Amino acid sequence: MIFKFFLVLFVFISFSNASEALLWNEVKNSNNIKLLELFKSKYPQSDLIVLANMKIAKLRKKSNLIKHNNIKLFQYGKYRCNRSVFIFNQNYSAYYSYGKKRYQGIWTTNGIEVKASFNMKNQYNIFTLKPYYNRYKVYKNSNLYCITQNRR
């Protein structure tokens, strides 16, 4: 009788570990926090909980960085930098003005950072806007130029 109990217990533990391993193999390379939370709730006594918690913390830090920057996607519009003004239109045309000088150019984005190219006195200058908290750092030809006053 005791032997049957231990046999059933052993089979149950083996199946539990096998299903745990299968689920872990599915979620370990995932970037989905909900899947990792599911693993934690399904196997709260697992040895892999530490790894799941580390992965969740890493993913949350990455997502909080974007939320902290208050920027999910770049929005076209007007951005002020000291005495400079950048205007980005929907049709990917850009305007840069400094004092009375105004230049026309084009812009592209990867969703967060923006690159704008302007022909100034027959010399191309590239401005890059990178998220910085709820503003942008503006780089002119890879050198820090200014920080926008506000997002729009």
VEXLONU-8507 format. One record per residue (C-alpha): z, x, y; residue in one letter; residue number from 0. Coordinates in pm, 1 decimal, padded with zeros to 6 digits. Each point is the difference from the previous one (the first is absolute). Example, Ala and Ser with C-alpha at 12.3 -4.5 7.8 and 13.67 -1.06 7.14 Angstrom:
% VEXLONU-8507
<Z: 00780.0 | X: 01230.0 | Y: -00450.0 | resn: A | resi: 0>
<Z: -00066.0 | X: 00137.0 | Y: 00344.0 | resn: S | resi: 1>
END
This chain:
% VEXLONU-8507
<Z: 00000.0 | X: 00000.0 | Y: 00000.0 | resn: M | resi: 0>
<Z: 00091.3 | X: 00278.3 | Y: 00243.4 | resn: I | resi: 1>
<Z: -00312.5 | X: 00190.2 | Y: -00104.3 | resn: F | resi: 2>
<Z: -00221.2 | X: -00300.8 | Y: 00090.6 | resn: K | resi: 3>
<Z: 00172.0 | X: -00024.9 | Y: 00339.4 | resn: F | resi: 4>
<Z: -00069.0 | X: 00366.2 | Y: 00080.5 | resn: F | resi: 5>
<Z: -00356.8 | X: -00032.8 | Y: -00127.7 | resn: L | resi: 6>
<Z: -00063.6 | X: -00301.0 | Y: 00225.3 | resn: V | resi: 7>
<Z: 00166.1 | X: 00181.4 | Y: 00289.4 | resn: L | resi: 8>
<Z: -00212.7 | X: 00311.4 | Y: -00062.0 | resn: F | resi: 9>
<Z: -00322.5 | X: -00206.1 | Y: -00012.2 | resn: V | resi: 10>
<Z: 00098.7 | X: -00183.3 | Y: 00319.7 | resn: F | resi: 11>
<Z: 00072.0 | X: 00326.9 | Y: 00181.5 | resn: I | resi: 12>
<Z: -00327.3 | X: 00152.6 | Y: -00123.7 | resn: S | resi: 13>
<Z: -00202.5 | X: -00297.4 | Y: 00121.7 | resn: F | resi: 14>
<Z: 00190.2 | X: 00002.2 | Y: 00328.2 | resn: S | resi: 15>
<Z: -00075.2 | X: 00371.4 | Y: 00053.0 | resn: N | resi: 16>
<Z: -00365.1 | X: -00045.9 | Y: -00099.0 | resn: A | resi: 17>
<Z: -00051.3 | X: -00289.1 | Y: 00241.1 | resn: S | resi: 18>
<Z: 00190.4 | X: 00194.0 | Y: 00264.2 | resn: E | resi: 19>
<Z: -00228.1 | X: 00299.7 | Y: -00051.9 | resn: A | resi: 20>
<Z: -00311.9 | X: -00219.4 | Y: 00015.5 | resn: L | resi: 21>
<Z: 00111.6 | X: -00163.4 | Y: 00324.3 | resn: L | resi: 22>
<Z: 00102.0 | X: 00335.6 | Y: 00149.3 | resn: W | resi: 23>
<Z: -00344.0 | X: 00145.5 | Y: -00081.4 | resn: N | resi: 24>
<Z: -00153.2 | X: -00289.4 | Y: 00192.6 | resn: E | resi: 25>
<Z: 00218.9 | X: 00029.2 | Y: 00309.8 | resn: V | resi: 26>
<Z: 00070.1 | X: 00372.9 | Y: 00030.9 | resn: K | resi: 27>
<Z: -00332.7 | X: 00077.0 | Y: 00172.5 | resn: N | resi: 28>
<Z: -00004.0 | X: -00323.3 | Y: 00196.6 | resn: S | resi: 29>
<Z: 00049.9 | X: -00020.0 | Y: 00374.2 | resn: N | resi: 30>
<Z: 00127.3 | X: -00355.8 | Y: -00033.7 | resn: N | resi: 31>
<Z: 00371.0 | X: -00029.9 | Y: 00079.5 | resn: I | resi: 32>
<Z: 00018.9 | X: -00345.3 | Y: -00160.6 | resn: K | resi: 33>
<Z: -00105.6 | X: 00138.4 | Y: -00338.1 | resn: L | resi: 34>
<Z: 00266.6 | X: 00268.5 | Y: 00020.0 | resn: L | resi: 35>
<Z: 00260.0 | X: -00262.9 | Y: 00095.5 | resn: E | resi: 36>
<Z: -00111.2 | X: -00205.4 | Y: -00301.2 | resn: L | resi: 37>
<Z: 00058.6 | X: 00300.5 | Y: -00224.5 | resn: F | resi: 38>
<Z: 00347.4 | X: 00047.8 | Y: 00149.8 | resn: K | resi: 39>
<Z: 00095.4 | X: -00363.4 | Y: -00052.5 | resn: S | resi: 40>
<Z: -00135.4 | X: -00009.0 | Y: -00354.9 | resn: K | resi: 41>
<Z: 00166.1 | X: 00327.7 | Y: -00109.4 | resn: Y | resi: 42>
<Z: 00310.9 | X: 00050.8 | Y: 00219.0 | resn: P | resi: 43>
<Z: 00160.6 | X: 00242.0 | Y: -00249.4 | resn: Q | resi: 44>
<Z: -00310.5 | X: 00215.3 | Y: -00041.9 | resn: S | resi: 45>
<Z: 00003.2 | X: 00375.0 | Y: 00043.3 | resn: D | resi: 46>
<Z: -00315.4 | X: -00041.3 | Y: 00206.7 | resn: L | resi: 47>
<Z: 00178.7 | X: -00198.2 | Y: 00273.8 | resn: I | resi: 48>
<Z: 00062.4 | X: 00322.4 | Y: 00192.1 | resn: V | resi: 49>
<Z: -00372.9 | X: 00077.9 | Y: 00002.5 | resn: L | resi: 50>
<Z: -00081.6 | X: -00358.3 | Y: 00098.1 | resn: A | resi: 51>
<Z: 00249.0 | X: 00015.8 | Y: 00288.5 | resn: N | resi: 52>
<Z: -00145.7 | X: 00330.5 | Y: 00120.3 | resn: M | resi: 53>
<Z: -00354.0 | X: -00140.0 | Y: -00011.5 | resn: K | resi: 54>
<Z: 00108.2 | X: -00316.9 | Y: 00186.1 | resn: I | resi: 55>
<Z: 00177.1 | X: 00206.2 | Y: 00268.1 | resn: A | resi: 56>
<Z: -00310.0 | X: 00215.7 | Y: 00046.4 | resn: K | resi: 57>
<Z: -00228.2 | X: -00303.5 | Y: 00030.4 | resn: L | resi: 58>
<Z: 00236.6 | X: -00174.6 | Y: 00241.7 | resn: R | resi: 59>
<Z: 00024.4 | X: 00311.5 | Y: 00216.4 | resn: K | resi: 60>
<Z: -00379.5 | X: 00017.1 | Y: 00013.3 | resn: K | resi: 61>
<Z: -00033.6 | X: -00369.4 | Y: 00091.0 | resn: S | resi: 62>
<Z: 00288.8 | X: 00017.8 | Y: 00250.6 | resn: N | resi: 63>
<Z: -00171.7 | X: 00290.9 | Y: 00173.3 | resn: L | resi: 64>
<Z: -00297.9 | X: -00220.8 | Y: 00075.7 | resn: I | resi: 65>
<Z: 00225.7 | X: -00293.6 | Y: 00093.6 | resn: K | resi: 66>
<Z: 00212.2 | X: 00231.8 | Y: 00215.2 | resn: H | resi: 67>
<Z: -00311.5 | X: 00109.9 | Y: 00180.9 | resn: N | resi: 68>
<Z: -00069.8 | X: -00369.7 | Y: 00058.2 | resn: N | resi: 69>
<Z: -00362.4 | X: 00065.0 | Y: -00085.3 | resn: I | resi: 70>
<Z: -00166.5 | X: -00145.2 | Y: -00303.7 | resn: K | resi: 71>
<Z: -00355.5 | X: 00006.2 | Y: 00126.6 | resn: L | resi: 72>
<Z: -00142.9 | X: 00142.7 | Y: 00317.7 | resn: F | resi: 73>
<Z: -00083.7 | X: -00268.6 | Y: 00254.6 | resn: Q | resi: 74>
<Z: -00276.4 | X: 00040.3 | Y: 00252.1 | resn: Y | resi: 75>
<Z: 00093.4 | X: -00040.5 | Y: 00363.4 | resn: G | resi: 76>
<Z: 00137.4 | X: 00202.7 | Y: 00291.3 | resn: K | resi: 77>
<Z: 00235.5 | X: 00297.6 | Y: -00038.5 | resn: Y | resi: 78>
<Z: 00155.4 | X: 00184.5 | Y: 00294.6 | resn: R | resi: 79>
<Z: 00099.4 | X: 00364.2 | Y: 00000.2 | resn: C | resi: 80>
<Z: 00147.0 | X: 00133.8 | Y: 00325.9 | resn: N | resi: 81>
<Z: -00298.6 | X: -00037.3 | Y: 00235.8 | resn: R | resi: 82>
<Z: -00250.5 | X: -00035.4 | Y: -00284.2 | resn: S | resi: 83>
<Z: -00123.5 | X: -00328.5 | Y: -00143.3 | resn: V | resi: 84>
<Z: -00173.3 | X: -00052.4 | Y: -00333.8 | resn: F | resi: 85>
<Z: -00185.3 | X: -00321.9 | Y: -00073.0 | resn: I | resi: 86>
<Z: -00121.1 | X: -00075.5 | Y: -00352.5 | resn: F | resi: 87>
<Z: -00239.6 | X: -00293.5 | Y: -00046.5 | resn: N | resi: 88>
<Z: -00083.5 | X: -00198.9 | Y: -00312.5 | resn: Q | resi: 89>
<Z: -00350.8 | X: 00144.8 | Y: -00014.5 | resn: N | resi: 90>
<Z: 00144.1 | X: 00355.6 | Y: -00038.8 | resn: Y | resi: 91>
<Z: -00082.3 | X: 00101.6 | Y: 00353.7 | resn: S | resi: 92>
<Z: 00276.5 | X: 00181.9 | Y: 00185.7 | resn: A | resi: 93>
<Z: 00072.7 | X: 00079.8 | Y: 00360.4 | resn: Y | resi: 94>
<Z: 00217.7 | X: 00276.6 | Y: 00135.5 | resn: Y | resi: 95>
<Z: 00093.8 | X: 00013.8 | Y: 00363.7 | resn: S | resi: 96>
<Z: 00202.6 | X: 00252.7 | Y: 00190.8 | resn: Y | resi: 97>
<Z: 00031.6 | X: -00068.5 | Y: 00368.3 | resn: G | resi: 98>
<Z: -00347.0 | X: -00100.6 | Y: 00122.5 | resn: K | resi: 99>
<Z: -00181.8 | X: 00164.9 | Y: -00291.0 | resn: K | resi: 100>
<Z: -00108.6 | X: -00225.5 | Y: -00282.9 | resn: R | resi: 101>
<Z: -00166.2 | X: 00101.4 | Y: -00325.5 | resn: Y | resi: 102>
<Z: -00155.1 | X: -00208.4 | Y: -00273.3 | resn: Q | resi: 103>
<Z: 00021.3 | X: 00089.7 | Y: -00367.4 | resn: G | resi: 104>
<Z: 00045.6 | X: -00135.5 | Y: -00349.3 | resn: I | resi: 105>
<Z: 00302.5 | X: -00038.8 | Y: -00226.6 | resn: W | resi: 106>
<Z: 00079.2 | X: -00027.1 | Y: -00369.7 | resn: T | resi: 107>
<Z: 00319.5 | X: -00074.5 | Y: -00189.3 | resn: T | resi: 108>
<Z: 00144.6 | X: 00026.4 | Y: -00347.6 | resn: N | resi: 109>
<Z: 00226.6 | X: -00294.6 | Y: 00077.1 | resn: G | resi: 110>
<Z: 00282.1 | X: 00196.8 | Y: 00158.1 | resn: I | resi: 111>
<Z: -00135.2 | X: 00310.3 | Y: 00175.3 | resn: E | resi: 112>
<Z: -00286.5 | X: -00020.3 | Y: 00249.4 | resn: V | resi: 113>
<Z: -00259.2 | X: 00259.5 | Y: 00093.0 | resn: K | resi: 114>
<Z: -00199.0 | X: -00042.9 | Y: 00318.5 | resn: A | resi: 115>
<Z: -00282.4 | X: 00227.0 | Y: 00113.6 | resn: S | resi: 116>
<Z: -00105.9 | X: 00034.2 | Y: 00364.0 | resn: F | resi: 117>
<Z: -00276.4 | X: 00204.7 | Y: 00161.7 | resn: N | resi: 118>
<Z: 00160.0 | X: 00155.1 | Y: 00308.0 | resn: M | resi: 119>
<Z: -00224.7 | X: 00220.8 | Y: 00209.7 | resn: K | resi: 120>
<Z: -00226.4 | X: 00072.8 | Y: -00299.5 | resn: N | resi: 121>
<Z: 00297.5 | X: 00095.4 | Y: -00216.2 | resn: Q | resi: 122>
<Z: 00135.3 | X: -00222.8 | Y: -00274.9 | resn: Y | resi: 123>
<Z: 00373.3 | X: -00060.0 | Y: 00000.0 | resn: N | resi: 124>
<Z: 00171.4 | X: -00171.4 | Y: -00289.4 | resn: I | resi: 125>
<Z: 00317.6 | X: -00196.4 | Y: 00058.0 | resn: F | resi: 126>
<Z: 00214.9 | X: -00089.5 | Y: -00298.9 | resn: T | resi: 127>
<Z: 00269.0 | X: -00267.1 | Y: 00023.4 | resn: L | resi: 128>
<Z: 00274.3 | X: 00032.0 | Y: -00262.1 | resn: K | resi: 129>
<Z: 00288.5 | X: -00246.8 | Y: -00046.0 | resn: P | resi: 130>
<Z: 00326.7 | X: 00106.6 | Y: 00158.2 | resn: Y | resi: 131>
<Z: 00275.0 | X: -00262.7 | Y: -00028.5 | resn: Y | resi: 132>
<Z: -00142.2 | X: -00302.6 | Y: 00186.3 | resn: N | resi: 133>
<Z: -00243.3 | X: 00214.1 | Y: 00202.3 | resn: R | resi: 134>
<Z: -00270.8 | X: 00258.0 | Y: -00065.4 | resn: Y | resi: 135>
<Z: -00012.0 | X: 00374.3 | Y: 00045.3 | resn: K | resi: 136>
<Z: -00336.6 | X: 00091.5 | Y: 00147.5 | resn: V | resi: 137>
<Z: -00157.7 | X: 00331.6 | Y: -00092.5 | resn: Y | resi: 138>
<Z: -00294.9 | X: 00142.7 | Y: 00191.3 | resn: K | resi: 139>
<Z: -00197.7 | X: 00240.6 | Y: -00218.0 | resn: N | resi: 140>
<Z: 00307.2 | X: 00045.9 | Y: -00227.8 | resn: S | resi: 141>
<Z: 00242.6 | X: 00074.6 | Y: 00288.4 | resn: N | resi: 142>
<Z: 00265.9 | X: -00252.3 | Y: 00100.4 | resn: L | resi: 143>
<Z: -00127.9 | X: -00173.0 | Y: 00312.6 | resn: Y | resi: 144>
<Z: 00250.6 | X: -00279.5 | Y: 00065.0 | resn: C | resi: 145>
<Z: 00195.2 | X: -00288.2 | Y: -00153.5 | resn: I | resi: 146>
<Z: -00107.4 | X: -00355.8 | Y: 00072.8 | resn: T | resi: 147>
<Z: 00240.6 | X: -00204.7 | Y: 00209.4 | resn: Q | resi: 148>
<Z: -00035.8 | X: -00306.8 | Y: -00216.0 | resn: N | resi: 149>
<Z: -00208.0 | X: -00121.3 | Y: -00288.7 | resn: R | resi: 150>
<Z: -00230.6 | X: -00219.6 | Y: 00204.9 | resn: R | resi: 151>
END
